[in-house]
Amino acid sequence: QYLSKNDYKIIIQECIDRDNAINNEVSLFHLASKFLSYKSSFVKEGTMKEYRTVFKGLEGYESKKGSKLILRELDNSFFDKFEVFLSKKPNSRDSSKKGLLNDTIHKYISTLKVFLKWCNDNDHLVHPDVFKTQKTNFKKKAYNEVVSLNENEIELFKNLDLSNNPRLEKTRDIFLLLLWTGQRYSDIIEFDKSTIKHNTWD
């Protein structure tokens, strides 16, 4: 991997005076803020939320570790420890459950690597392990169970009287529209009459 003059300077300084070398580095979370600002101009809010969730997980890991995360030290050993941390993370929705699902942990790592590759592309020194395939104990499932509704079940939803609860009535109607059009929720909520052209939703 190519090292600039400044990279060598940081490495040598770390050998001589590690505390000052760390203090002079660009903060990992400062880079995360710049990354989010860059991405916000062309990715959807759902993806932005994924990025923010991963950075929040990193903050939690750093707090538990009790020391500052250093960009160029995020190697395979870090990824292993971060996965274990995520597997034991308290569940915000259900206090009786602990840890994230394997698929979610896998998503955290792949999303984090997108950020680290961006750091590398912007001349910030990252560990070469970032570009390796991560060997993990938290395997992504080969498949997920597909749950579907039959026509009779859809009719039950459609005919259910929810007139006394407008919020649920609206939610049900959006759900039915999702079923009948096969569109993403993010596309449904942006639906506007102006997008109908020649009797077709464009």
C-alpha positions as CSV (number, residue, x, y, z in Angstrom):
1,Q,0.0,0.0,0.0
2,Y,1.3,3.5,-0.9
3,L,2.4,5.6,2.1
4,S,2.7,9.4,1.9
5,K,5.4,11.4,3.6
6,N,2.8,12.3,6.3
7,D,2.0,8.6,6.8
8,Y,5.6,7.8,7.6
9,K,5.8,10.8,9.9
10,I,2.8,9.5,11.9
11,I,4.2,6.0,12.1
12,I,7.6,7.2,13.3
13,Q,6.0,9.6,15.7
14,E,3.9,6.8,17.2
15,C,7.0,4.8,17.9
16,I,8.6,7.7,19.7
17,D,5.6,9.3,21.4
18,R,2.4,7.3,21.0
19,D,0.1,9.7,23.0
20,N,1.0,12.8,20.9
21,A,0.8,10.7,17.6
22,I,-2.8,9.6,18.5
23,N,-3.8,13.1,19.6
24,N,-2.6,14.6,16.3
25,E,-4.6,12.1,14.2
26,V,-7.9,13.0,12.5
27,S,-10.7,11.7,14.7
28,L,-12.5,8.7,13.4
29,F,-15.8,10.3,14.2
30,H,-14.8,13.5,12.5
31,L,-14.2,11.5,9.4
32,A,-17.6,9.8,9.9
33,S,-19.2,13.2,10.0
34,K,-17.5,14.2,6.7
35,F,-18.6,10.9,5.2
36,L,-22.2,11.4,6.2
37,S,-22.2,14.9,4.8
38,Y,-20.7,13.6,1.5
39,K,-23.2,10.7,1.2
40,S,-26.3,12.7,2.1
41,S,-26.3,14.5,-1.2
42,F,-27.0,11.3,-3.2
43,V,-28.3,8.4,-1.0
44,K,-31.7,7.9,0.5
45,E,-32.6,8.5,4.1
46,G,-32.9,4.7,4.7
47,T,-29.2,4.2,3.8
48,M,-28.2,7.3,5.8
49,K,-29.9,5.7,8.8
50,E,-27.9,2.5,8.3
51,Y,-24.6,4.5,8.3
52,R,-25.6,6.5,11.5
53,T,-26.6,3.2,13.2
54,V,-23.2,1.7,12.5
55,F,-21.4,4.8,13.8
56,K,-23.5,4.7,16.9
57,G,-22.5,1.1,17.4
58,L,-18.8,2.1,17.0
59,E,-19.3,4.8,19.7
60,G,-20.7,2.2,22.0
61,Y,-17.8,-0.1,21.3
62,E,-15.3,2.6,21.9
63,S,-17.0,3.5,25.2
64,K,-17.0,-0.1,26.4
65,K,-13.3,-0.5,25.3
66,G,-12.4,2.6,27.3
67,S,-9.9,3.9,24.7
68,K,-10.0,5.9,21.4
69,L,-10.4,4.0,18.2
70,I,-7.6,4.6,15.7
71,L,-8.4,4.4,12.0
72,R,-5.3,2.6,10.9
73,E,-5.6,0.0,13.8
74,L,-9.0,-1.3,12.6
75,D,-7.7,-4.7,11.6
76,N,-9.2,-8.2,11.6
77,S,-8.7,-8.4,15.3
78,F,-10.9,-5.3,15.7
79,F,-13.6,-6.7,13.4
80,D,-13.7,-9.9,15.5
81,K,-14.1,-8.0,18.7
82,F,-16.6,-5.6,17.2
83,E,-18.7,-8.5,16.1
84,V,-18.7,-10.1,19.6
85,F,-19.7,-6.7,21.0
86,L,-22.6,-6.5,18.6
87,S,-23.6,-10.1,19.4
88,K,-24.0,-9.1,23.1
89,K,-25.4,-5.6,22.6
90,P,-28.7,-5.0,24.5
91,N,-31.8,-5.1,22.4
92,S,-33.4,-1.6,22.4
93,R,-36.8,-3.0,21.5
94,D,-36.9,-6.0,23.8
95,S,-34.8,-5.9,27.1
96,S,-35.2,-9.7,27.5
97,K,-33.2,-10.2,24.3
98,K,-29.5,-9.6,23.8
99,G,-27.4,-9.1,20.7
100,L,-28.1,-8.4,17.1
101,L,-29.0,-11.1,14.6
102,N,-26.2,-12.6,12.5
103,D,-27.6,-10.9,9.3
104,T,-27.6,-7.6,11.1
105,I,-24.0,-8.0,12.3
106,H,-22.9,-9.0,8.8
107,K,-24.6,-5.8,7.5
108,Y,-22.8,-3.6,10.2
109,I,-19.4,-4.9,9.0
110,S,-20.1,-4.5,5.3
111,T,-21.5,-1.0,5.9
112,L,-18.4,-0.1,8.1
113,K,-16.1,-1.3,5.3
114,V,-17.8,1.1,2.8
115,F,-16.8,4.0,5.2
116,L,-13.3,2.7,5.6
117,K,-12.8,2.3,1.9
118,W,-14.0,5.9,1.5
119,C,-11.4,7.0,4.1
120,N,-8.7,5.2,2.0
121,D,-9.9,6.9,-1.2
122,N,-9.6,10.2,0.6
123,D,-5.9,9.6,1.6
124,H,-6.5,8.5,5.2
125,L,-4.4,5.6,6.2
126,V,-6.4,2.4,6.8
127,H,-5.3,-1.1,7.8
128,P,-4.9,-3.5,4.8
129,D,-7.3,-5.9,6.5
130,V,-10.1,-3.6,5.4
131,F,-9.7,-5.0,1.9
132,K,-9.7,-8.6,2.9
133,T,-12.7,-10.9,3.1
134,Q,-13.7,-11.0,6.8
135,K,-13.7,-14.5,8.2
136,T,-16.5,-14.5,10.8
137,N,-18.2,-16.7,13.2
138,F,-21.4,-14.8,12.6
139,K,-22.4,-16.3,9.3
140,K,-25.0,-14.6,7.2
141,K,-28.0,-16.8,6.6
142,A,-28.2,-18.4,3.2
143,Y,-31.9,-17.7,3.1
144,N,-34.6,-16.0,5.1
145,E,-38.1,-17.4,5.5
146,V,-40.5,-15.7,3.1
147,V,-43.8,-14.8,4.7
148,S,-46.7,-14.2,2.2
149,L,-50.4,-13.6,2.5
150,N,-53.0,-15.4,0.4
151,E,-55.9,-13.6,-1.4
152,N,-58.4,-14.5,1.5
153,E,-56.1,-12.9,4.1
154,I,-55.6,-9.8,2.0
155,E,-59.4,-9.5,1.7
156,L,-59.7,-9.7,5.5
157,F,-57.3,-6.8,5.8
158,K,-59.2,-4.9,3.1
159,N,-62.6,-5.3,4.7
160,L,-61.6,-4.8,8.3
161,D,-63.5,-1.8,9.8
162,L,-60.9,0.6,11.2
163,S,-63.0,3.8,10.9
164,N,-62.7,4.4,14.6
165,N,-58.9,4.5,14.3
166,P,-57.8,6.7,11.3
167,R,-54.1,6.1,12.0
168,L,-54.5,2.3,11.6
169,E,-56.9,2.8,8.7
170,K,-54.2,4.8,6.8
171,T,-51.5,2.3,7.7
172,R,-53.7,-0.6,6.4
173,D,-54.4,1.3,3.2
174,I,-50.7,1.9,2.6
175,F,-49.9,-1.7,3.3
176,L,-52.5,-2.8,0.8
177,L,-51.1,-0.4,-1.8
178,L,-47.6,-1.9,-1.2
179,L,-49.1,-5.4,-1.8
180,W,-50.9,-4.5,-4.9
181,T,-48.1,-2.5,-6.6
182,G,-45.0,-4.3,-5.3
183,Q,-43.4,-0.9,-4.6
184,R,-41.0,0.0,-1.8
185,Y,-42.4,1.9,1.2
186,S,-40.0,4.8,0.4
187,D,-41.6,5.1,-3.1
188,I,-45.1,4.9,-1.8
189,I,-44.7,7.8,0.7
190,E,-43.3,9.9,-2.1
191,F,-46.3,9.2,-4.3
192,D,-47.8,12.2,-6.0
193,K,-50.5,12.8,-8.6
194,S,-48.0,14.5,-10.8
195,T,-46.2,11.1,-11.2
196,I,-49.2,9.6,-13.0
197,K,-48.6,9.9,-16.8
198,H,-51.0,8.4,-19.4
199,N,-52.6,6.3,-16.6
200,T,-49.3,4.9,-15.5
201,W,-47.3,5.6,-12.3
202,D,-44.0,6.9,-13.5
